[in-house]
Amino acid sequence: MDRLASFANDPSDKPPCRGCSSYLTEPYIKCAECGPSPFLLCLQCFTRGFEYKKHQSDHKYEIMTSDFPVLEPGWTAQEEMALLEAVMDCGFGNWLVFSSCLVRFPYKLHTHVLIS
């Protein structure tokens, strides 16, 4: 799966929709036929059949999301990526700081990292 642009809470860190230029929120659509640069659409533009230059509405597509478990059933890929960013920013072991950023209790963070 492609690296998803959902690491930060800042909407300007996310790529814009090629149809309406709004910042994408998950889930969003990636054209599987257009490239080499990704052709990304929000769900609204996708359902309206947005077409542009070589992109056609009947192209194959992928649904881009990080709302699925990776290492442990209770943790989504998006949460795992946010945890890794917090570790890089704050250093390993700062469970109280991590939990304030991730809306998780320090004990759950600690056990998740040590068990996974």
Stockholm file with secondary structure:
# STOCKHOLM 1.0

chainA/1-116         MDRLASFANDPSDKPPCRGCSSYLTEPYIKCAECGPSPFLLCLQCFTRGFEYKKHQSDHKYEIMTSDFPVLEPGWTAQEEMALLEAVMDCGFGNWLVFSSCLVRFPYKLHTHVLIS
#=GR chainA/1-116 SS CCCCSCSSSCGGGSCBCTTTCCBCCSSEEEESSSCSSCCEECHHHHHTTCCBTTBCTTSCEEEECCCSBSSSTTSBHHHHHHHHHHHHHHCTTCHHHHHHHHTCCHHHHHHHHHHC
#=GC SS_cons         CCCCSCSSSCGGGSCBCTTTCCBCCSSEEEESSSCSSCCEECHHHHHTTCCBTTBCTTSCEEEECCCSBSSSTTSBHHHHHHHHHHHHHHCTTCHHHHHHHHTCCHHHHHHHHHHC
//
